[in-house]
Amino acid sequence: MPVPGVSIRAATAADAEPIREFDRTFCVDDLGLERTFHVVATEPGTGAVGGWGVAGPDAATAPGSFTLRLSVRPDRLGRGVGGTLLDRLLDHLRSSGATVVHVWLRELDEGVLRFYLRRGFVEYRRTCRLLLSPLAADLGAFEPLFEGVKQQGVEIVSFDTELGRGFDALGAWHRLVRAEERPSETYVQFLERAAQRWTIGGTLHFAKMGDAYVGYTSLALPYLDPGAEGDPGLVEQGYVRVSEPFRNRGIATALCARMVEVARWRGYHTIRSDVAQANAASLAVHARLGYVEAGGEVWVRKSPV
Ligand SMILES: CC(C)(COP(=O)(O)OP(=O)(O)OC[C@H]1O[C@@H](n2cnc3c(N)ncnc32)[C@H](O)[C@@H]1OP(=O)(O)O)[C@@H](O)C(=O)NCCC(=O)NCCS
């Protein structure tokens, strides 16, 4: 439904500057050709940009799956700008054959969440953002964690050290992955995927029992919004996994404790970890190490569009 004073047009490169005034994460690459893109010009007389939106195919998921993003100028909130942009993007997606559209809400803002829920979106994933300062961590308190797993015959070892002494670390990692996570993954596919990980070199560690690996984790590069400035002191706790028969023995806690040590040695001031709210075990691991909650993220989707 048209809203007085809000008109929609396709964005051009000249809109980048006014958009960046209220959305510093916007970058000109968002005008990529395979994406559709619209801004809203409020105050038809002046043509001032009151908000922008973008929708594009979601490369990581199935055909027909799209994501969209909206951003409204703070001084134009509550005037129908966001709703008008969303209607326009949804119209476009329907005519492009979209079957599902996802929105990732980077901050747990209940008002924004309600905006989408009222328009037929449903929440399907919520994460807690957890932070820890490795500089302030009491590393001495971690010793009993390492000792606890050692008494069960488990050692936390570095991938690089293992390779250096001639152990087939990649083979052992692949056997662990095949056993539970990806039963049909070939060694070559596994190597390709391993090479694409955002793991920071030298931080990959395993929990080792005899000649077998039973868990792993690493530090990872933090996700950055396009155009956002990185913080070299911030690092991400990478994916952590422990083989099912070895869970609830303190192994993930010891692996993540080693990551805190590694982060401290490398001078990072903050480790960030985004954990699904439904993952009680992972939340318990982080709480044990002293991570504190700092907001979170929500994913919503609409299907059919
Ligand atoms: C999450 C995961 C890595 C934990 O591994 P783990 O070796 O069993 O972890 P630990 O034994 O060190 O610690 C488990 C903690 O969770 C708690 N826990 C386990 N199941 C729980 C449940 N259902 N509800 C509440 N707490 C639970 C345990 O009591 C323990 O906490 P405590 O040390 O304070 O007693 C493991 O479950 C896993 O590999 N899951 C699949 C991959 C995954 O989800 N990774 C995390 C992505 S963020």
The ligand as an SDF file (V2000), in Angstrom:
LIG
                    3D

 48 50  0  0  0  0  0  0  0  0999 V2000
   29.0100  -28.5290   22.3170 C   0  0  0  0  0  0  0  0  0  0  0  0
   30.0240  -29.6600   22.4400 C   0  0  0  0  0  0  0  0  0  0  0  0
   31.2800  -29.2470   21.6850 C   0  0  0  0  0  0  0  0  0  0  0  0
   30.3560  -29.8880   23.9290 C   0  0  0  0  0  0  0  0  0  0  0  0
   31.3850  -30.8640   24.0160 O   0  0  0  0  0  0  0  0  0  0  0  0
   31.6940  -31.6220   25.3940 P   0  0  0  0  0  0  0  0  0  0  0  0
   33.0670  -32.1780   25.2870 O   0  0  0  0  0  0  0  0  0  0  0  0
   30.5920  -32.5560   25.7140 O   0  0  0  0  0  0  0  0  0  0  0  0
   31.7140  -30.4130   26.4410 O   0  0  0  0  0  0  0  0  0  0  0  0
   32.2110  -30.4700   27.9830 P   0  0  0  0  0  0  0  0  0  0  0  0
   32.1520  -31.8760   28.4720 O   0  0  0  0  0  0  0  0  0  0  0  0
   33.5130  -29.7600   28.0850 O   0  0  0  0  0  0  0  0  0  0  0  0
   31.1330  -29.5750   28.6980 O   0  0  0  0  0  0  0  0  0  0  0  0
   29.7600  -29.8330   28.5100 C   0  0  0  0  0  0  0  0  0  0  0  0
   28.9440  -28.9770   29.4540 C   0  0  0  0  0  0  0  0  0  0  0  0
   27.6040  -28.9260   28.9700 O   0  0  0  0  0  0  0  0  0  0  0  0
   26.7360  -29.3460   29.9930 C   0  0  0  0  0  0  0  0  0  0  0  0
   25.6180  -29.9790   29.3210 N   0  0  0  0  0  0  0  0  0  0  0  0
   25.6400  -31.0140   28.4740 C   0  0  0  0  0  0  0  0  0  0  0  0
   24.4120  -31.2640   28.0000 N   0  0  0  0  0  0  0  0  0  0  0  0
   23.6130  -30.3460   28.5610 C   0  0  0  0  0  0  0  0  0  0  0  0
   22.2310  -30.0870   28.4860 C   0  0  0  0  0  0  0  0  0  0  0  0
   21.4290  -30.8040   27.7040 N   0  0  0  0  0  0  0  0  0  0  0  0
   21.7230  -29.0550   29.2030 N   0  0  0  0  0  0  0  0  0  0  0  0
   22.5350  -28.2950   29.9760 C   0  0  0  0  0  0  0  0  0  0  0  0
   23.8630  -28.4920   30.0820 N   0  0  0  0  0  0  0  0  0  0  0  0
   24.3860  -29.5060   29.3870 C   0  0  0  0  0  0  0  0  0  0  0  0
   27.5740  -30.2620   30.8360 C   0  0  0  0  0  0  0  0  0  0  0  0
   27.0500  -30.3930   32.1550 O   0  0  0  0  0  0  0  0  0  0  0  0
   28.9070  -29.5180   30.8440 C   0  0  0  0  0  0  0  0  0  0  0  0
   28.8470  -28.3800   31.6860 O   0  0  0  0  0  0  0  0  0  0  0  0
   29.6960  -28.2930   33.0560 P   0  0  0  0  0  0  0  0  0  0  0  0
   31.1320  -28.5090   32.6870 O   0  0  0  0  0  0  0  0  0  0  0  0
   29.4320  -26.9260   33.5700 O   0  0  0  0  0  0  0  0  0  0  0  0
   29.1670  -29.4150   33.8850 O   0  0  0  0  0  0  0  0  0  0  0  0
   29.4610  -31.0020   21.8800 C   0  0  0  0  0  0  0  0  0  0  0  0
   28.1620  -31.2080   22.4210 O   0  0  0  0  0  0  0  0  0  0  0  0
   29.3820  -31.0450   20.3640 C   0  0  0  0  0  0  0  0  0  0  0  0
   30.3490  -31.4210   19.7000 O   0  0  0  0  0  0  0  0  0  0  0  0
   28.2230  -30.6870   19.7760 N   0  0  0  0  0  0  0  0  0  0  0  0
   28.0440  -30.6500   18.3250 C   0  0  0  0  0  0  0  0  0  0  0  0
   28.7650  -29.4530   17.7020 C   0  0  0  0  0  0  0  0  0  0  0  0
   28.3580  -28.1370   18.3390 C   0  0  0  0  0  0  0  0  0  0  0  0
   27.2000  -27.8880   18.6290 O   0  0  0  0  0  0  0  0  0  0  0  0
   29.3710  -27.2760   18.5430 N   0  0  0  0  0  0  0  0  0  0  0  0
   29.2040  -25.9850   19.1640 C   0  0  0  0  0  0  0  0  0  0  0  0
   28.8380  -24.9680   18.1400 C   0  0  0  0  0  0  0  0  0  0  0  0
   28.7020  -23.3590   18.9390 S   0  0  0  0  0  0  0  0  0  0  0  0
  1  2  1  0
  2  3  1  0
  2  4  1  0
  2 36  1  0
  4  5  1  0
  5  6  1  0
  6  7  2  0
  6  8  1  0
  6  9  1  0
  9 10  1  0
 10 11  2  0
 10 12  1  0
 10 13  1  0
 13 14  1  0
 14 15  1  0
 15 16  1  0
 15 30  1  0
 16 17  1  0
 17 18  1  0
 17 28  1  0
 18 19  1  0
 18 27  1  0
 19 20  2  0
 20 21  1  0
 21 22  1  0
 21 27  2  0
 22 23  1  0
 22 24  2  0
 24 25  1  0
 25 26  2  0
 26 27  1  0
 28 29  1  0
 28 30  1  0
 30 31  1  0
 31 32  1  0
 32 33  2  0
 32 34  1  0
 32 35  1  0
 36 37  1  0
 36 38  1  0
 38 39  2  0
 38 40  1  0
 40 41  1  0
 41 42  1  0
 42 43  1  0
 43 44  2  0
 43 45  1  0
 45 46  1  0
 46 47  1  0
 47 48  1  0
M  END
$$$$
